[in-house]
Amino acid sequence: MKSFLKKIAIIQVIIILCIPLFLLACKSKKTSDGIDHLLTQIEAIPTIPLAKEGVFFDSIEIVKFIKKYPLFKSFQKQFDTVYRANNYKTIWQDEDGLKELSNKLFARINKLDEEGIVATIPYKDAFYEWIQKEQKPGEKFKSDIELDLMITGQYFNYIKQVYTGKISSNLESINWFLPTKKFSYLELLQKNLADTSLKGIGTTVERIPQYTGLKKQLSIYNELSKTNAIETVIPALIKNKPLKLNDTAALIPLLSKRISELGYQIKLDTNKIYTSDLAAIVNRIKPRYGFKPDSLITSSLIKELNVPIKKRIEQLIVNIERFRWIPKDTSSNEFILVNIPEYTLHYYENNTEAWTCNVVVGALMTKTVIFSGSMQYVVMSPYWYVPQSLINKEVKPGMARNSNYLSSHRME
């Protein structure tokens, strides 16, 4: 506890696997020109061009391109900024053909689902056809300005999807007071072209460990969805009576099969007896679903195990989106994470959980806000003044029923 009372660098308060999926449908706040506010920042023009090689073209080609491909219109300022910085020369091509970075971008876009992003790739067919077109032996590469602009547009779109997320401009309206890190498309592209990689974007952005853990689970569940076209449904317990070790029940074989479908190593047979081997696995998996570790088979556990894999994937995607907005604080090896639906505070040191405690959170009509920030002090047993509405609704009726109501509730 001593280290807990030291200056703590960052509090991170997040919600895990509980807010409805409709949050992803929240509309973005637009500026007067219709462009997402995160994308309208003024970008400085560098003195050094992005690419040493390249073919010069007229700036009118950008206007023509956006007219032909209007889904990239929101990036018009970024197109102008980037190509003006490069003296209106192609960026992704040289005399030998497409640069390696374009292939890396293509591969990363193909794996957007691994980032927990369900996104439409604009002009996907045209882009894929261009990028995969093979050059004939001995044929001299001919630079294609429209292709270069297409790759740049896909680069912008990829960054927006992965780096800013889907709810970037609507955070405050849903009580998410999380700091948003501003960035420059131009600076990112400069760095990526310089080291021929996509460092600083998506999988390479530093996040808190829970973000990486969710992505790992998403990958696992994506594979499970491919191998389990038909999922086993465990029947309900008779009279909701929990099963304990050595009990006999017809659902035991189905429980074993369902656990196997969820990726756990387990011996499958038709035995209806609740064996010690199965009990050990149940004891191990229950904490994953928010239950205390024991071997009892309860109705609540069966309900969780019966959640379809597709639904779990949707939950993981939603929460990867939320964690995208929790920045990793590199100034300290400590942070606090409050899991609101779990009613639990987790304290971490060096990415390892060091301590937990229960917390009180707001009810549906008085929701706990979501925020991230720095904290210097911990106040033990702070005074809290009961709102008049609660005094009238709860305290006064309680005092009328029980003369010791105030002392029993530790009120003064």
MIKE-920193 format. One record per residue (C-alpha): x, y, z; residue in one letter. Coordinates in nm, 2 decimals. Layout:
<sites>
@X=X Y=Y Z=Z res=A
...
</sites>
This chain:
<sites>
@X=0.00 Y=0.00 Z=0.00 res=M
@X=0.29 Y=0.24 Z=0.05 res=K
@X=0.35 Y=0.26 Z=-0.32 res=S
@X=-0.02 Y=0.32 Z=-0.38 res=F
@X=0.00 Y=0.63 Z=-0.16 res=L
@X=0.29 Y=0.78 Z=-0.37 res=K
@X=0.22 Y=1.03 Z=-0.65 res=K
@X=0.02 Y=0.83 Z=-0.91 res=I
@X=0.09 Y=0.94 Z=-1.26 res=A
@X=-0.24 Y=0.86 Z=-1.42 res=I
@X=-0.59 Y=0.75 Z=-1.34 res=I
@X=-0.76 Y=0.56 Z=-1.62 res=Q
@X=-1.13 Y=0.51 Z=-1.59 res=V
@X=-1.29 Y=0.29 Z=-1.85 res=I
@X=-1.59 Y=0.07 Z=-1.92 res=I
@X=-1.53 Y=-0.29 Z=-2.03 res=I
@X=-1.78 Y=-0.51 Z=-2.22 res=L
@X=-2.09 Y=-0.32 Z=-2.11 res=C
@X=-2.19 Y=-0.01 Z=-2.30 res=I
@X=-2.44 Y=-0.10 Z=-2.58 res=P
@X=-2.31 Y=-0.12 Z=-2.94 res=L
@X=-2.51 Y=0.18 Z=-3.05 res=F
@X=-2.22 Y=0.40 Z=-2.93 res=L
@X=-2.03 Y=0.31 Z=-3.24 res=L
@X=-2.31 Y=0.46 Z=-3.44 res=A
@X=-2.27 Y=0.81 Z=-3.28 res=C
@X=-2.24 Y=1.07 Z=-3.55 res=K
@X=-1.92 Y=1.27 Z=-3.57 res=S
@X=-1.92 Y=1.64 Z=-3.50 res=K
@X=-1.85 Y=1.83 Z=-3.82 res=K
@X=-1.69 Y=2.16 Z=-3.89 res=T
@X=-1.84 Y=2.42 Z=-4.12 res=S
@X=-1.67 Y=2.26 Z=-4.42 res=D
@X=-1.79 Y=1.91 Z=-4.33 res=G
@X=-1.46 Y=1.77 Z=-4.23 res=I
@X=-1.40 Y=1.58 Z=-3.90 res=D
@X=-1.25 Y=1.83 Z=-3.66 res=H
@X=-0.95 Y=1.61 Z=-3.59 res=L
@X=-0.85 Y=1.63 Z=-3.95 res=L
@X=-0.87 Y=2.01 Z=-4.00 res=T
@X=-0.56 Y=2.12 Z=-3.81 res=Q
@X=-0.31 Y=2.33 Z=-4.00 res=I
@X=-0.01 Y=2.13 Z=-4.10 res=E
@X=0.33 Y=2.30 Z=-4.14 res=A
@X=0.50 Y=2.27 Z=-4.48 res=I
@X=0.84 Y=2.10 Z=-4.43 res=P
@X=1.15 Y=2.22 Z=-4.60 res=T
@X=1.25 Y=1.87 Z=-4.71 res=I
@X=1.04 Y=1.69 Z=-4.97 res=P
@X=0.88 Y=1.36 Z=-4.87 res=L
@X=1.03 Y=1.16 Z=-5.15 res=A
@X=1.36 Y=1.22 Z=-5.34 res=K
@X=1.22 Y=1.05 Z=-5.65 res=E
@X=0.89 Y=1.10 Z=-5.82 res=G
@X=0.71 Y=1.23 Z=-6.12 res=V
@X=0.59 Y=1.59 Z=-6.13 res=F
@X=0.22 Y=1.66 Z=-6.19 res=F
@X=-0.02 Y=1.95 Z=-6.19 res=D
@X=-0.22 Y=2.02 Z=-5.87 res=S
@X=-0.54 Y=2.01 Z=-6.08 res=I
@X=-0.49 Y=1.63 Z=-6.08 res=E
@X=-0.59 Y=1.62 Z=-5.71 res=I
@X=-0.91 Y=1.81 Z=-5.79 res=V
@X=-0.99 Y=1.57 Z=-6.07 res=K
@X=-0.91 Y=1.27 Z=-5.85 res=F
@X=-1.14 Y=1.38 Z=-5.57 res=I
@X=-1.42 Y=1.45 Z=-5.82 res=K
@X=-1.38 Y=1.10 Z=-5.95 res=K
@X=-1.35 Y=0.94 Z=-5.61 res=Y
@X=-1.57 Y=1.16 Z=-5.38 res=P
@X=-1.53 Y=0.93 Z=-5.07 res=L
@X=-1.19 Y=1.09 Z=-5.03 res=F
@X=-1.33 Y=1.45 Z=-5.02 res=K
@X=-1.29 Y=1.48 Z=-4.64 res=S
@X=-0.92 Y=1.45 Z=-4.69 res=F
@X=-0.89 Y=1.72 Z=-4.95 res=Q
@X=-0.68 Y=1.95 Z=-4.72 res=K
@X=-0.45 Y=1.66 Z=-4.64 res=Q
@X=-0.40 Y=1.58 Z=-5.01 res=F
@X=-0.31 Y=1.94 Z=-5.08 res=D
@X=-0.08 Y=1.97 Z=-4.78 res=T
@X=0.11 Y=1.65 Z=-4.85 res=V
@X=0.16 Y=1.69 Z=-5.22 res=Y
@X=0.25 Y=2.06 Z=-5.19 res=R
@X=0.51 Y=1.96 Z=-4.94 res=A
@X=0.65 Y=1.71 Z=-5.19 res=N
@X=0.65 Y=1.97 Z=-5.47 res=N
@X=0.36 Y=1.79 Z=-5.64 res=Y
@X=0.56 Y=1.48 Z=-5.72 res=K
@X=0.43 Y=1.12 Z=-5.68 res=T
@X=0.51 Y=0.97 Z=-5.33 res=I
@X=0.46 Y=0.60 Z=-5.36 res=W
@X=0.64 Y=0.53 Z=-5.68 res=Q
@X=0.99 Y=0.55 Z=-5.82 res=D
@X=1.15 Y=0.44 Z=-6.15 res=E
@X=1.14 Y=0.08 Z=-6.04 res=D
@X=0.77 Y=0.07 Z=-5.95 res=G
@X=0.57 Y=0.08 Z=-5.63 res=L
@X=0.77 Y=0.14 Z=-5.31 res=K
@X=0.77 Y=-0.14 Z=-5.05 res=E
@X=0.58 Y=0.08 Z=-4.81 res=L
@X=0.27 Y=0.07 Z=-5.04 res=S
@X=0.27 Y=-0.31 Z=-5.01 res=N
@X=0.30 Y=-0.29 Z=-4.63 res=K
@X=0.00 Y=-0.05 Z=-4.63 res=L
@X=-0.19 Y=-0.29 Z=-4.85 res=F
@X=-0.12 Y=-0.58 Z=-4.61 res=A
@X=-0.22 Y=-0.38 Z=-4.31 res=R
@X=-0.55 Y=-0.26 Z=-4.47 res=I
@X=-0.62 Y=-0.63 Z=-4.54 res=N
@X=-0.60 Y=-0.70 Z=-4.17 res=K
@X=-0.82 Y=-0.42 Z=-4.03 res=L
@X=-1.03 Y=-0.67 Z=-3.85 res=D
@X=-0.73 Y=-0.75 Z=-3.63 res=E
@X=-0.74 Y=-0.39 Z=-3.51 res=E
@X=-1.10 Y=-0.45 Z=-3.40 res=G
@X=-1.23 Y=-0.23 Z=-3.68 res=I
@X=-1.52 Y=-0.31 Z=-3.90 res=V
@X=-1.47 Y=-0.05 Z=-4.18 res=A
@X=-1.54 Y=-0.02 Z=-4.54 res=T
@X=-1.24 Y=0.03 Z=-4.76 res=I
@X=-1.33 Y=0.30 Z=-5.02 res=P
@X=-1.29 Y=0.18 Z=-5.38 res=Y
@X=-1.16 Y=-0.15 Z=-5.25 res=K
@X=-1.18 Y=-0.33 Z=-5.59 res=D
@X=-1.00 Y=-0.06 Z=-5.78 res=A
@X=-0.73 Y=-0.02 Z=-5.52 res=F
@X=-0.67 Y=-0.40 Z=-5.49 res=Y
@X=-0.65 Y=-0.44 Z=-5.87 res=E
@X=-0.40 Y=-0.16 Z=-5.90 res=W
@X=-0.18 Y=-0.27 Z=-5.61 res=I
@X=-0.17 Y=-0.63 Z=-5.72 res=Q
@X=-0.11 Y=-0.56 Z=-6.09 res=K
@X=0.20 Y=-0.75 Z=-6.20 res=E
@X=0.46 Y=-0.58 Z=-6.42 res=Q
@X=0.56 Y=-0.78 Z=-6.73 res=K
@X=0.92 Y=-0.90 Z=-6.75 res=P
@X=1.14 Y=-0.63 Z=-6.92 res=G
@X=0.86 Y=-0.38 Z=-6.91 res=E
@X=0.96 Y=-0.04 Z=-6.80 res=K
@X=0.75 Y=0.09 Z=-6.51 res=F
@X=0.53 Y=0.39 Z=-6.60 res=K
@X=0.43 Y=0.61 Z=-6.31 res=S
@X=0.05 Y=0.64 Z=-6.25 res=D
@X=-0.06 Y=0.97 Z=-6.09 res=I
@X=-0.41 Y=0.84 Z=-6.02 res=E
@X=-0.27 Y=0.53 Z=-5.85 res=L
@X=-0.04 Y=0.74 Z=-5.63 res=D
@X=-0.33 Y=0.95 Z=-5.52 res=L
@X=-0.54 Y=0.64 Z=-5.45 res=M
@X=-0.27 Y=0.50 Z=-5.22 res=I
@X=-0.24 Y=0.83 Z=-5.04 res=T
@X=-0.62 Y=0.83 Z=-5.00 res=G
@X=-0.61 Y=0.48 Z=-4.86 res=Q
@X=-0.33 Y=0.58 Z=-4.63 res=Y
@X=-0.53 Y=0.87 Z=-4.49 res=F
@X=-0.84 Y=0.65 Z=-4.45 res=N
@X=-0.64 Y=0.38 Z=-4.27 res=Y
@X=-0.49 Y=0.63 Z=-4.02 res=I
@X=-0.83 Y=0.78 Z=-3.95 res=K
@X=-0.99 Y=0.43 Z=-3.89 res=Q
@X=-0.70 Y=0.30 Z=-3.67 res=V
@X=-0.56 Y=0.60 Z=-3.50 res=Y
@X=-0.86 Y=0.82 Z=-3.43 res=T
@X=-1.13 Y=0.55 Z=-3.40 res=G
@X=-1.50 Y=0.58 Z=-3.47 res=K
@X=-1.62 Y=0.80 Z=-3.18 res=I
@X=-1.34 Y=1.05 Z=-3.19 res=S
@X=-1.54 Y=1.37 Z=-3.23 res=S
@X=-1.83 Y=1.27 Z=-3.00 res=N
@X=-1.65 Y=1.18 Z=-2.68 res=L
@X=-1.78 Y=1.45 Z=-2.46 res=E
@X=-2.14 Y=1.40 Z=-2.57 res=S
@X=-2.13 Y=1.05 Z=-2.42 res=I
@X=-1.94 Y=1.16 Z=-2.10 res=N
@X=-1.60 Y=1.03 Z=-2.22 res=W
@X=-1.36 Y=1.30 Z=-2.09 res=F
@X=-1.04 Y=1.14 Z=-2.24 res=L
@X=-0.75 Y=1.34 Z=-2.38 res=P
@X=-0.71 Y=1.31 Z=-2.75 res=T
@X=-0.37 Y=1.33 Z=-2.89 res=K
@X=-0.34 Y=1.55 Z=-3.20 res=K
@X=-0.13 Y=1.43 Z=-3.48 res=F
@X=-0.03 Y=1.54 Z=-3.83 res=S
@X=-0.09 Y=1.32 Z=-4.13 res=Y
@X=0.21 Y=1.49 Z=-4.30 res=L
@X=0.45 Y=1.42 Z=-4.01 res=E
@X=0.34 Y=1.05 Z=-3.99 res=L
@X=0.38 Y=1.01 Z=-4.36 res=L
@X=0.73 Y=1.17 Z=-4.34 res=Q
@X=0.83 Y=0.92 Z=-4.07 res=K
@X=0.68 Y=0.62 Z=-4.25 res=N
@X=0.85 Y=0.70 Z=-4.58 res=L
@X=1.18 Y=0.77 Z=-4.40 res=A
@X=1.20 Y=0.43 Z=-4.23 res=D
@X=0.99 Y=0.24 Z=-4.49 res=T
@X=0.75 Y=0.11 Z=-4.22 res=S
@X=0.42 Y=0.20 Z=-4.07 res=L
@X=0.56 Y=0.27 Z=-3.72 res=K
@X=0.34 Y=0.50 Z=-3.51 res=G
@X=0.02 Y=0.37 Z=-3.65 res=I
@X=-0.22 Y=0.11 Z=-3.53 res=G
@X=-0.04 Y=-0.19 Z=-3.39 res=T
@X=0.27 Y=0.01 Z=-3.32 res=T
@X=0.11 Y=0.28 Z=-3.12 res=V
@X=0.18 Y=0.24 Z=-2.75 res=E
@X=-0.14 Y=0.14 Z=-2.56 res=R
@X=-0.20 Y=0.01 Z=-2.21 res=I
@X=-0.17 Y=-0.37 Z=-2.18 res=P
@X=-0.54 Y=-0.43 Z=-2.17 res=Q
@X=-0.57 Y=-0.30 Z=-2.53 res=Y
@X=-0.32 Y=-0.56 Z=-2.65 res=T
@X=-0.49 Y=-0.83 Z=-2.45 res=G
@X=-0.83 Y=-0.75 Z=-2.61 res=L
@X=-0.68 Y=-0.76 Z=-2.96 res=K
@X=-0.52 Y=-1.10 Z=-2.88 res=K
@X=-0.86 Y=-1.23 Z=-2.76 res=Q
@X=-1.03 Y=-1.09 Z=-3.08 res=L
@X=-0.78 Y=-1.29 Z=-3.29 res=S
@X=-0.87 Y=-1.60 Z=-3.09 res=I
@X=-1.24 Y=-1.55 Z=-3.12 res=Y
@X=-1.21 Y=-1.48 Z=-3.49 res=N
@X=-1.05 Y=-1.82 Z=-3.54 res=E
@X=-1.31 Y=-1.99 Z=-3.32 res=L
@X=-1.58 Y=-1.84 Z=-3.54 res=S
@X=-1.43 Y=-2.01 Z=-3.84 res=K
@X=-1.43 Y=-2.35 Z=-3.68 res=T
@X=-1.76 Y=-2.34 Z=-3.51 res=N
@X=-2.03 Y=-2.29 Z=-3.77 res=A
@X=-2.29 Y=-2.46 Z=-3.54 res=I
@X=-2.25 Y=-2.38 Z=-3.17 res=E
@X=-2.36 Y=-2.60 Z=-2.88 res=T
@X=-2.62 Y=-2.46 Z=-2.64 res=V
@X=-2.60 Y=-2.59 Z=-2.28 res=I
@X=-2.95 Y=-2.66 Z=-2.14 res=P
@X=-3.07 Y=-2.50 Z=-1.82 res=A
@X=-3.01 Y=-2.65 Z=-1.48 res=L
@X=-3.31 Y=-2.83 Z=-1.32 res=I
@X=-3.47 Y=-2.58 Z=-1.08 res=K
@X=-3.15 Y=-2.37 Z=-1.12 res=N
@X=-2.98 Y=-2.60 Z=-0.87 res=K
@X=-2.60 Y=-2.57 Z=-0.91 res=P
@X=-2.40 Y=-2.88 Z=-0.99 res=L
@X=-2.10 Y=-2.98 Z=-0.77 res=K
@X=-1.82 Y=-3.23 Z=-0.81 res=L
@X=-1.94 Y=-3.59 Z=-0.87 res=N
@X=-2.30 Y=-3.48 Z=-0.95 res=D
@X=-2.47 Y=-3.65 Z=-1.24 res=T
@X=-2.66 Y=-3.45 Z=-1.51 res=A
@X=-2.75 Y=-3.49 Z=-1.88 res=A
@X=-2.60 Y=-3.15 Z=-1.96 res=L
@X=-2.24 Y=-3.25 Z=-1.86 res=I
@X=-2.14 Y=-3.38 Z=-2.21 res=P
@X=-2.28 Y=-3.06 Z=-2.37 res=L
@X=-2.10 Y=-2.84 Z=-2.12 res=L
@X=-1.77 Y=-3.02 Z=-2.21 res=S
@X=-1.84 Y=-2.97 Z=-2.58 res=K
@X=-1.92 Y=-2.60 Z=-2.54 res=R
@X=-1.60 Y=-2.54 Z=-2.33 res=I
@X=-1.41 Y=-2.72 Z=-2.61 res=S
@X=-1.57 Y=-2.49 Z=-2.87 res=E
@X=-1.45 Y=-2.19 Z=-2.68 res=L
@X=-1.09 Y=-2.30 Z=-2.72 res=G
@X=-1.01 Y=-2.49 Z=-2.40 res=Y
@X=-0.83 Y=-2.82 Z=-2.40 res=Q
@X=-1.07 Y=-3.08 Z=-2.26 res=I
@X=-1.14 Y=-3.45 Z=-2.31 res=K
@X=-1.48 Y=-3.51 Z=-2.48 res=L
@X=-1.69 Y=-3.81 Z=-2.39 res=D
@X=-2.05 Y=-3.89 Z=-2.31 res=T
@X=-1.99 Y=-3.93 Z=-1.93 res=N
@X=-2.27 Y=-3.76 Z=-1.74 res=K
@X=-2.07 Y=-3.74 Z=-1.42 res=I
@X=-1.92 Y=-3.41 Z=-1.32 res=Y
@X=-1.55 Y=-3.53 Z=-1.29 res=T
@X=-1.26 Y=-3.36 Z=-1.12 res=S
@X=-1.09 Y=-3.29 Z=-1.46 res=D
@X=-1.39 Y=-3.09 Z=-1.58 res=L
@X=-1.42 Y=-2.92 Z=-1.24 res=A
@X=-1.06 Y=-2.80 Z=-1.26 res=A
@X=-1.14 Y=-2.64 Z=-1.60 res=I
@X=-1.46 Y=-2.48 Z=-1.47 res=V
@X=-1.26 Y=-2.34 Z=-1.17 res=N
@X=-1.00 Y=-2.19 Z=-1.41 res=R
@X=-1.25 Y=-2.03 Z=-1.65 res=I
@X=-1.50 Y=-1.88 Z=-1.41 res=K
@X=-1.29 Y=-1.57 Z=-1.33 res=P
@X=-1.28 Y=-1.49 Z=-1.70 res=R
@X=-1.66 Y=-1.44 Z=-1.69 res=Y
@X=-1.65 Y=-1.23 Z=-1.37 res=G
@X=-1.72 Y=-1.52 Z=-1.12 res=F
@X=-1.52 Y=-1.62 Z=-0.82 res=K
@X=-1.30 Y=-1.92 Z=-0.89 res=P
@X=-1.48 Y=-2.24 Z=-0.77 res=D
@X=-1.61 Y=-2.56 Z=-0.94 res=S
@X=-1.98 Y=-2.50 Z=-0.90 res=L
@X=-2.18 Y=-2.51 Z=-1.23 res=I
@X=-2.44 Y=-2.23 Z=-1.19 res=T
@X=-2.71 Y=-2.09 Z=-1.42 res=S
@X=-2.52 Y=-1.77 Z=-1.44 res=S
@X=-2.21 Y=-1.95 Z=-1.57 res=L
@X=-2.42 Y=-2.15 Z=-1.83 res=I
@X=-2.57 Y=-1.82 Z=-1.95 res=K
@X=-2.22 Y=-1.67 Z=-2.01 res=E
@X=-2.09 Y=-1.99 Z=-2.18 res=L
@X=-2.40 Y=-1.98 Z=-2.41 res=N
@X=-2.33 Y=-1.63 Z=-2.54 res=V
@X=-2.26 Y=-1.68 Z=-2.92 res=P
@X=-1.90 Y=-1.64 Z=-3.04 res=I
@X=-2.02 Y=-1.37 Z=-3.28 res=K
@X=-2.16 Y=-1.17 Z=-2.99 res=K
@X=-1.83 Y=-1.20 Z=-2.80 res=R
@X=-1.65 Y=-1.07 Z=-3.11 res=I
@X=-1.89 Y=-0.77 Z=-3.12 res=E
@X=-1.82 Y=-0.70 Z=-2.75 res=Q
@X=-1.44 Y=-0.72 Z=-2.81 res=L
@X=-1.46 Y=-0.48 Z=-3.11 res=I
@X=-1.66 Y=-0.23 Z=-2.90 res=V
@X=-1.41 Y=-0.24 Z=-2.62 res=N
@X=-1.10 Y=-0.23 Z=-2.84 res=I
@X=-1.26 Y=0.09 Z=-2.98 res=E
@X=-1.29 Y=0.23 Z=-2.63 res=R
@X=-0.93 Y=0.13 Z=-2.53 res=F
@X=-0.81 Y=0.31 Z=-2.84 res=R
@X=-0.87 Y=0.63 Z=-2.64 res=W
@X=-0.68 Y=0.52 Z=-2.34 res=I
@X=-0.32 Y=0.65 Z=-2.40 res=P
@X=-0.03 Y=0.47 Z=-2.24 res=K
@X=0.14 Y=0.70 Z=-1.99 res=D
@X=0.52 Y=0.67 Z=-2.03 res=T
@X=0.60 Y=0.90 Z=-1.74 res=S
@X=0.52 Y=0.64 Z=-1.47 res=S
@X=0.50 Y=0.27 Z=-1.42 res=N
@X=0.18 Y=0.31 Z=-1.22 res=E
@X=-0.18 Y=0.35 Z=-1.31 res=F
@X=-0.53 Y=0.29 Z=-1.18 res=I
@X=-0.80 Y=0.14 Z=-1.39 res=L
@X=-1.17 Y=0.14 Z=-1.27 res=V
@X=-1.38 Y=-0.12 Z=-1.43 res=N
@X=-1.73 Y=0.03 Z=-1.38 res=I
@X=-1.95 Y=-0.27 Z=-1.45 res=P
@X=-1.73 Y=-0.48 Z=-1.23 res=E
@X=-1.75 Y=-0.22 Z=-0.94 res=Y
@X=-1.38 Y=-0.27 Z=-0.90 res=T
@X=-1.06 Y=-0.06 Z=-0.89 res=L
@X=-0.74 Y=-0.22 Z=-1.02 res=H
@X=-0.40 Y=-0.07 Z=-0.93 res=Y
@X=-0.11 Y=-0.16 Z=-1.15 res=Y
@X=0.27 Y=-0.14 Z=-1.11 res=E
@X=0.49 Y=-0.23 Z=-1.40 res=N
@X=0.18 Y=-0.36 Z=-1.59 res=N
@X=0.11 Y=-0.61 Z=-1.31 res=T
@X=-0.19 Y=-0.59 Z=-1.09 res=E
@X=-0.08 Y=-0.50 Z=-0.74 res=A
@X=-0.40 Y=-0.43 Z=-0.56 res=W
@X=-0.78 Y=-0.42 Z=-0.60 res=T
@X=-1.08 Y=-0.28 Z=-0.41 res=C
@X=-1.45 Y=-0.24 Z=-0.46 res=N
@X=-1.59 Y=0.10 Z=-0.57 res=V
@X=-1.93 Y=0.26 Z=-0.59 res=V
@X=-2.05 Y=0.38 Z=-0.93 res=V
@X=-2.34 Y=0.58 Z=-1.06 res=G
@X=-2.68 Y=0.43 Z=-1.13 res=A
@X=-2.84 Y=0.45 Z=-1.48 res=L
@X=-2.97 Y=0.80 Z=-1.43 res=M
@X=-2.65 Y=0.93 Z=-1.27 res=T
@X=-2.38 Y=0.75 Z=-1.47 res=K
@X=-2.02 Y=0.76 Z=-1.38 res=T
@X=-1.83 Y=0.97 Z=-1.64 res=V
@X=-1.55 Y=0.82 Z=-1.83 res=I
@X=-1.22 Y=1.01 Z=-1.80 res=F
@X=-0.84 Y=0.98 Z=-1.80 res=S
@X=-0.61 Y=1.21 Z=-1.61 res=G
@X=-0.33 Y=1.26 Z=-1.36 res=S
@X=-0.37 Y=1.23 Z=-0.99 res=M
@X=-0.14 Y=1.35 Z=-0.71 res=Q
@X=-0.33 Y=1.28 Z=-0.39 res=Y
@X=-0.55 Y=1.02 Z=-0.24 res=V
@X=-0.82 Y=1.13 Z=0.01 res=V
@X=-0.93 Y=0.86 Z=0.26 res=M
@X=-1.29 Y=0.87 Z=0.37 res=S
@X=-1.38 Y=1.21 Z=0.21 res=P
@X=-1.69 Y=1.40 Z=0.32 res=Y
@X=-1.98 Y=1.37 Z=0.08 res=W
@X=-2.28 Y=1.59 Z=0.12 res=Y
@X=-2.60 Y=1.40 Z=0.04 res=V
@X=-2.81 Y=1.57 Z=-0.23 res=P
@X=-3.15 Y=1.70 Z=-0.13 res=Q
@X=-3.31 Y=1.46 Z=-0.37 res=S
@X=-3.16 Y=1.16 Z=-0.19 res=L
@X=-3.24 Y=1.31 Z=0.15 res=I
@X=-3.61 Y=1.33 Z=0.06 res=N
@X=-3.62 Y=1.00 Z=-0.13 res=K
@X=-3.40 Y=0.77 Z=0.09 res=E
@X=-3.27 Y=0.93 Z=0.41 res=V
@X=-3.59 Y=1.07 Z=0.56 res=K
@X=-3.79 Y=0.75 Z=0.49 res=P
@X=-3.50 Y=0.55 Z=0.64 res=G
@X=-3.49 Y=0.76 Z=0.95 res=M
@X=-3.87 Y=0.72 Z=1.00 res=A
@X=-3.83 Y=0.34 Z=0.98 res=R
@X=-3.51 Y=0.32 Z=1.19 res=N
@X=-3.39 Y=0.56 Z=1.46 res=S
@X=-3.03 Y=0.43 Z=1.41 res=N
@X=-3.04 Y=0.49 Z=1.03 res=Y
@X=-2.78 Y=0.76 Z=1.02 res=L
@X=-2.52 Y=0.57 Z=1.24 res=S
@X=-2.58 Y=0.24 Z=1.06 res=S
@X=-2.51 Y=0.42 Z=0.73 res=H
@X=-2.21 Y=0.60 Z=0.88 res=R
@X=-2.37 Y=0.94 Z=0.83 res=M
@X=-2.34 Y=1.24 Z=1.05 res=E
</sites>
